[in-house]
């Protein structure tokens, strides 16, 4: 595969993040919003595990800034959380990706829980006091959906030969 062939498949990565952003802005009733997984976090974790040499902390920071603007949040709160997720995933990607999917889900739960706690802590410093159970729900939803996301993303990556 030549260098040009590798460059042509960048659109798959970009498109996956666009889909994750689209899923993140789906309007849901207020009661169900806490049950939505953090799609962008999950896609970022996948790409950091699958292609650690191409997707890293800078991409996480950039996606976080876009998410800050998209959600009208304090500029940098999601950027910090996604950069931290990318760092942890890059640091542990060889350990995470060799274990079964159910164990990966536990790792995904812990990583996204840490990011969610950071986001809620920053919101707390702004005077927005979320309820504790809301901190746990989204990471649990992410852990439950992780096997399906992993298999789908892996099949897409293999089909389009993204390396």
C-alpha positions as CSV (number, residue, x, y, z in Angstrom):
1,X,0.0,0.0,0.0
2,X,1.5,3.3,-1.0
3,X,1.5,6.5,0.9
4,X,-1.3,7.9,-1.3
5,X,-3.5,4.9,-0.4
6,X,-3.1,5.6,3.3
7,X,-4.1,9.2,2.8
8,X,-7.3,8.3,0.9
9,X,-8.7,6.5,3.9
10,X,-8.6,9.5,6.3
11,X,-12.1,10.2,5.3
12,X,-13.3,7.1,7.2
13,X,-11.9,8.5,10.4
14,X,-13.3,11.9,9.8
15,X,-16.7,10.5,8.8
16,X,-16.8,8.4,12.0
17,X,-16.3,11.5,14.1
18,X,-18.9,13.4,12.1
19,X,-21.4,10.5,12.8
20,X,-20.4,10.6,16.5
21,X,-21.1,14.4,16.6
22,X,-24.4,13.9,14.8
23,X,-25.4,11.2,17.4
24,X,-24.4,13.5,20.2
25,X,-26.8,16.2,19.2
26,X,-29.9,14.0,18.7
27,X,-32.6,15.8,20.7
28,X,-33.9,13.6,23.5
29,X,-36.3,14.3,26.3
30,X,-34.6,15.7,29.3
31,X,-35.2,12.5,31.3
32,X,-33.4,10.4,28.6
33,X,-30.4,12.6,28.0
34,X,-28.4,11.1,30.8
35,X,-28.8,7.6,29.2
36,X,-27.1,8.6,26.0
37,X,-23.5,7.3,25.7
38,X,-20.8,9.8,25.0
39,X,-20.4,8.9,21.3
40,X,-17.4,11.1,20.6
41,X,-15.5,9.7,23.6
42,X,-16.2,6.1,22.5
43,X,-15.1,6.8,18.9
44,X,-12.0,8.6,20.1
45,X,-11.2,5.6,22.3
46,X,-11.6,3.2,19.5
47,X,-9.4,5.1,17.1
48,X,-6.7,5.7,19.8
49,X,-6.7,1.9,20.4
50,X,-6.8,1.0,16.7
51,X,-4.4,3.6,15.3
52,X,-2.3,5.0,18.2
53,X,0.2,6.4,15.7
54,X,-2.4,8.5,13.9
55,X,-5.0,9.6,16.5
56,X,-3.7,11.1,19.7
57,X,-4.0,13.8,22.4
58,X,-4.1,16.7,19.9
59,X,-7.0,15.1,18.0
60,X,-8.8,14.6,21.4
61,X,-8.2,18.2,22.3
62,X,-9.5,19.5,19.0
63,X,-12.6,17.3,19.1
64,X,-13.2,18.5,22.7
65,X,-13.0,22.1,21.6
66,X,-15.6,21.3,18.9
67,X,-17.8,19.6,21.5
68,X,-17.4,22.6,23.8
69,X,-18.7,24.9,21.0
70,X,-21.4,22.4,20.0
71,X,-22.8,22.0,23.6
72,X,-22.2,25.7,24.5
73,X,-20.0,24.7,27.4
74,X,-17.1,26.4,29.1
75,X,-14.4,26.5,26.5
76,X,-11.9,23.8,27.3
77,X,-13.9,21.5,29.6
78,X,-14.6,18.8,27.0
79,X,-11.2,19.5,25.4
80,X,-9.5,18.6,28.7
81,X,-11.7,15.5,29.2
82,X,-11.1,14.2,25.7
83,X,-7.4,14.9,25.8
84,X,-7.2,13.0,29.0
85,X,-9.2,10.1,27.5
86,X,-6.8,10.1,24.5
87,X,-3.8,10.1,26.8
88,X,-5.0,7.2,29.0
89,X,-6.1,5.2,26.0
90,X,-2.8,5.7,24.2
91,X,-0.9,4.8,27.4
92,X,-3.0,1.6,27.9
93,X,-4.1,0.6,24.4
94,X,-1.9,-2.5,24.2
95,X,-3.4,-3.8,27.4
96,X,-7.0,-2.9,26.6
97,X,-7.2,-4.3,23.1
98,X,-6.0,-7.8,23.8
99,X,-8.7,-8.6,26.4
100,X,-12.2,-9.8,25.7
101,X,-14.9,-7.3,24.8
102,X,-16.6,-7.6,28.2
103,X,-13.3,-6.6,30.0
104,X,-12.8,-3.8,27.5
105,X,-16.2,-2.6,28.5
106,X,-15.1,-2.3,32.1
107,X,-12.1,-0.3,31.0
108,X,-14.3,1.9,28.8
109,X,-16.6,2.5,31.8
110,X,-13.7,3.6,34.0
111,X,-12.1,5.8,31.4
112,X,-15.4,7.5,30.5
113,X,-16.4,7.8,34.2
114,X,-13.1,9.7,34.9
115,X,-13.9,12.1,32.0
116,X,-17.5,12.5,33.1
117,X,-16.3,13.3,36.7
118,X,-14.0,15.9,35.3
119,X,-16.7,17.5,33.3
120,X,-19.2,17.5,36.2
121,X,-16.5,18.9,38.5
122,X,-15.9,21.8,36.1
123,X,-19.7,22.3,35.9
124,X,-19.8,22.3,39.7
125,X,-17.3,25.1,39.8
126,X,-19.6,27.1,37.6
127,X,-22.5,26.6,40.0
128,X,-24.2,23.9,38.0
129,X,-24.9,21.1,40.5
130,X,-25.8,17.9,38.7
131,X,-27.2,14.9,40.5
132,X,-24.7,12.1,41.4
133,X,-26.6,9.4,39.5
134,X,-26.2,11.4,36.3
135,X,-22.5,10.9,36.6
136,X,-22.8,7.1,36.4
137,X,-25.5,6.7,33.8
138,X,-23.6,7.8,30.7
139,X,-20.5,5.7,31.3
140,X,-22.7,2.7,32.0
141,X,-24.5,3.3,28.7
142,X,-21.1,3.6,27.0
143,X,-19.8,0.4,28.5
144,X,-23.0,-1.4,27.4
145,X,-22.8,-0.2,23.8
146,X,-19.0,-0.6,23.6
147,X,-19.0,-4.2,22.1
148,X,-21.3,-3.1,19.3
149,X,-19.3,0.0,18.6
150,X,-16.0,-1.8,18.7
151,X,-17.2,-4.5,16.3
152,X,-18.8,-2.0,13.9
153,X,-15.8,0.3,13.9
154,X,-13.4,-2.7,13.5
155,X,-15.3,-4.0,10.5
156,X,-15.4,-0.6,8.9
157,X,-11.7,-0.1,9.5
158,X,-10.9,-3.5,8.0
159,X,-13.3,-3.0,5.0
160,X,-11.7,0.3,4.0
161,X,-8.2,-0.8,5.0
162,X,-7.6,2.2,7.3
163,X,-4.0,1.8,8.7
